Amino acid sequence: MRDKDIEGQLRGKTLKVYRYLLERADEKVGVREIQRKLNFSSPSLAAYHLEKLVSLGLVGKTNGGEYFLVQNVKVGVMKFFVKFGRFLIPRFIFYAVFITSMLITYILLYKHDWSIHNIVAIIFGTISSAILWAESIKLIIENRSKM
């Protein structure tokens, strides 16, 4: 299935279930676990979304009725995240840490004569760092609100 088709189907509670499975990529989970962890009203609702993921080819099912992640796709807001262990981390955080550490290094190690070059470097570094941290925090909040 193409990413556009998957993106159209991977929304709402189905996306919640997919994210949960993505965070537990090496584990098998059952319908009841999904229901409890994601606060679904019934096991049948969890089963419906799991079966939808199976039909999309993203999740597999064991003979014992447990589900596991088969394919990792980057659609929608998921394009902006990197899997780091069990955590989904916004890509912008890596850029934010790099730019912030470069700015701190510049401020601490280089002689400042407060020329226009020093001032511009500090302004650009500060603005870049602030933008990247703001975007990272925005993605984290957006991701949690959809969970």
C-alpha positions, -999 to +999 in steps of 0.1 A: +000+000+000+013+035-008+021+060+019-007+083+008-033+055+012-019+046+045-019+082+057-055+084+048-063+054+070-039+061+098-058+087+119-075+092+152-076+061+174-060+039+147-029+062+148-030+060+186-028+022+185-001+024+158+020+048+180+016+025+210+028-005+189+057+016+175+069+024+210+068-013+218+083-025+185+100-056+200+069-067+220+037-085+213+006-069+227-030-081+233-063-064+227-070-059+265-036-042+270-044-018+241-078-011+256-064-004+291-033+016+281-052+038+256-084+041+277-107+026+250-142+020+261-142-017+250-119-045+238-138-046+206-128-010+198-092-019+203-096-051+182-112-030+154-083-007+152-057-035+155-074-054+126-074-022+106-037-020+111-034-056+101-053-049+069-029-020+061+000-044+065+016-025+093+008-050+121+009-088+122-011-112+144+000-144+161-021-175+164-025-166+201-042-134+192-014-111+200-003-082+177+031-070+167+046-043+145+055-054+110+063-021+092+074+013+104+059+041+082+065+078+084+033+095+077+017+127+090+033+141+121+053+109+124+077+122+097+092+146+123+101+119+149+130+096+153+127+064+173+153+063+201+148+031+221+112+032+233+109+069+228+098+090+198+119+121+198+114+151+174+142+154+149+144+191+157+158+183+192+190+170+177+194+203+157+185+224+188+211+207+209+237+211+183+230+248+177+227+255+214+260+238+222+277+257+194+263+290+208+274+282+243+309+271+231+312+304+212+301+325+242+324+307+266+356+301+245+360+330+222+372+365+230+344+390+226+353+426+216+316+433+210+322+440+173+293+438+149+305+402+140+302+391+176+268+406+181+254+392+149+268+357+157+252+357+192+219+371+178+217+345+150+227+317+174+202+327+200+173+331+174+182+298+157+183+279+190+151+294+202+132+285+170+145+249+171+136+244+208+101+260+202+095+237+173+106+206+193+084+215+222+055+222+198+059+187+182+061+170+216+029+187+228+011+180+195+022+143+197+010+140+233-024+156+226-031+131+199-022+102+221 
